Amino acid sequence: MNVLQHSIHEGIGLIGEWAENNGYEVNVYQAANNNVKLPEVIDTDMLVVLGGPMSVNDDEEWIVKERELIRGMLMAHKSYLGICFGAQQLSKTLGGDVSSCPKEVGWGEVKRLSNIIPGVPEKLDVLHWHGEQFRLPTEATPLFSSPLVENQGFIINENAIGLQFHLEMNEAGVREVVENDSKFIKGNKLKQSAADILKHKIPEINKQALFAMLDYIKAVSYTHLRAHETAANL
C-alpha cells in the first residue's frame, strides 16, 4: 500500500490497522513537495491519498503529478481510496471540478445513498474538515450526502472510492488536527468549537464502515487482476 500524505498532522490512522490486518506493507510519501518522486503504478497494489490544507486547483507541479498517478491506477483497475483532498483529486482526474462550499468542520451526519458496498450503515456520524467540494464525475455512483454538502462520497469502476469526510482518524488523529489547524475551525457552519470536536467520541461503526470499503475495493481489484492473468495465459 502506498500512501500520499500532504500534512504531517493528517496520518493514515485506522487505515494502518486495516493494512496490518490484511498483510500490507505501508509506504508513506510526503507528496506535497515537487522534489518527491511518487511511486509507480506497477509497484502500487493500493493507493491511498490523504487530505491536506491545499486546493486541487492550486498551480503546483506535484498536484498534477498526483493526478497522473491516480489516472494510472484507474487504468490498471487497482484499488484507490481518496480522503478529502484525495477525493477531490479523484474527481478532478475524472473530469469533475472542485469549488468552494460552506465550511463544514466538526462532527456531522452523512447519509448512505447506495447499497453497493456491504457492511456500510444507513447513516454515519463523521468528522468533517473542509471548505471545498467536488462535483460527481460522469458514471460515478454517489455513496454519501450531508445536509450542508450534497456530494460526500462516490465510487467509480467499483475499485476507486472518494470520501469528503474523515473515517480514518482515531482519537489521536482528531486531537492532532484540531490542535494544529484550530484557525480553520472558526466560522464553521456546524457551529462547533475545538472543545466540542475533541469531546465527541468516535463511533465504533465508523471503523467498521471504513474497513468494509477497503475490503470491497481490495476484493474487486484482486478479482480483476486474476481475470487479467487468466486471459493472458489463454
N, C-alpha and C positions, 0 to 999 in steps of 0.2 A: 504494500500500500504506500503510495506516495502522497504526501500532504503538502499543499501550498499554504503557507502561513503569511499573514500580512501585518500582524501586530503581535508583539510579544505578550500582550495581555489577552489574546484570544487563542487558546490552545485547543488540542483535539478532545480533551476531557473524556467523556464517556465513549467516544469513538475508539480511543486507545484500549479500553476494556473489551469492546467488541472485537477489535483486531487481535488481541491476545487470545481471546476465547476461540477465534477461528484460525489461529496459526499464521497470522500475517506479520511479516516484518514491516515496521513503520519507519519511513524515511521522511523527515520534515525539511522542507526548503523554505528559506526566508525569501519569498518570491518578490516582495516589493522593493526590488533592487535590480537595476539594469545590468549589474555585473554578475548576477547569479545565473548559472546555467540550469535551466529547467530539465527535468527528467525526460527521457524519450518514451514515446508510446509503447514501443516494444518491451521496455523494462518496467512497465506500469500495469499491474493487474487491476488495480482500483485507484482512482484519483479522487482525492478529497480537497476541495478548495474552500478555505475558511473565509470568515468575514474580515472587515477592516474599515478604517475611517475614511478611506478614499472613495472616489466615484469611478465607475467603469467608463464614464465619459471623460475622465482626465486624459490629457495628452501625454501619456507615458509609454515608453517602448515596452516595458515589461508587461503592461496590461494587454497590449496587442499580442505579445508572445504567449501569454497565458491562454488567450482565446484560440491561438493556433494549436496549442496542445489539447485544449478541450475539443476542438474540431477533430483532431486526430483520434482522440478517444472515442468519439461518437462514430466515426467512420469504421473503427475497428470493433465496434459494438462491445466496448469494455465498460466496466462499472464506473459510474461517476456520481458523486454527491457534492452539491454546491450549497453552502450555507451563507445567507445574507449576501455579501458581495459575490460569493461564489455562485449563488443562484442568479444574480443579475448578470454575471459573466456568461452563464449558460444561456440565458435569454438572448443576450446581445449576440452571442456566437450564432444563434439560430435565427437571427433576423428581427428579434424583438427589440424594443427600446426601453430605456430606463429614464425615469423622470422623478421629480420631487413629489413628495406626498406628505400628509400630516405626520408630524414627528411622533412615532409610535415607540415609546420607551417604557419598559416595565412589563408587568405580568398581565396577560390578557388572553381571552379565549379565541381559539380558531376552530372552525367547523370543518369536518371532513366532507369533501364533495364527491369522492369516488371510492368505490369498494375494490379497486384493482389490487390493492396490497392487503393481504390477510393480516389480521392482528392489530390494525390501527383503529382506535376507538372513534366514535362519532364526534367527540369534542375533546380538545386538549387545552390545558391552561399553560401557556408557554411564555418564555421570555422574549420580548421584542426589543430591538435596539437599532432602529433605522429611521432615516428621513428621506429615503428614496424607494421607489417601487419599480418592478419590472412589468412589462406587458407580456402576456402569454404568447409564446411563439406559435406559428402555424403548426397544427397537428399535435400540439401538446395537450395532455389531459390534465385539467386542473385538479389539485388534490385538497387544498385548504383555502379558507377565506376568513377574514375577520371583519367586524363592523366598520373599522377605520380604513382598512386597506383590502380591497377585494381579492387581489392575487397574492396569495401567501405560500403557494407551493404548486409544483407541477411535475409531471413525469413525461418523458418522451422516449420512444423506442423501448420502453419497459426497463431500460437499464440505466437511465440518467435522471436523477432527481434534483430539483432545486427547491430549497426551503428558505423563505424570507426570514423566518424566526429561528431561535436557537434551542435545539433539543440536546445539543452536545455538552452543554455546560453543567458541571457538577457544582457543588456549593462553593468550592474554592475558586472555580472559574467565574462564577457570578460575582463573588466578592472582589476579585481582581479587576474585572472590567468596570465595576461600579467605582472602586477606589481610584482607578487610573483614568477614567473617562467621565468623571462626575459632571463636568460642564455641559455635556451633551444631554443630561437629564433635565435641565432647566427648560420649562415651557413645553414639556411633552403633553400630548393630548390624552394620555391615560391618567394624568394628574397624580403621578406617584413621585415620592421623594426617594432619595437614596436609601433612607431608613426603611421605607415601605418595601422597596425592592429586596433589600437584604433580609428582612424578617420573613419574607414569603418562602415557605417550604417548597422544594422542588417535588412535584408529584412523581411517584414511582412509575406511573403509567407512561410518563414521557420517555424514560429509558426503554421501556418495552416497545413503544412506537418507533423509536429510533432504530432499535435492533431489528424490528420487523422489516423496516425499509431497507436496511443494509443487507439483511438476509435475502430479500427479494431481488435486489439488483445483482447481488453475487450469484444467485441461482440462475437468473436469466442469462447473464454473461457466460457462465460456465456451460449452459446448455448450447448457446450459440457457438462457443469455441469447440465443443465436442462435435457438433454438427458440421462445422467447417473442416475439422480434421478428418472426419469420416468421408466427406465429399472429396477431399484432396487425395485420399488413399484409394478411391474407386478407380 
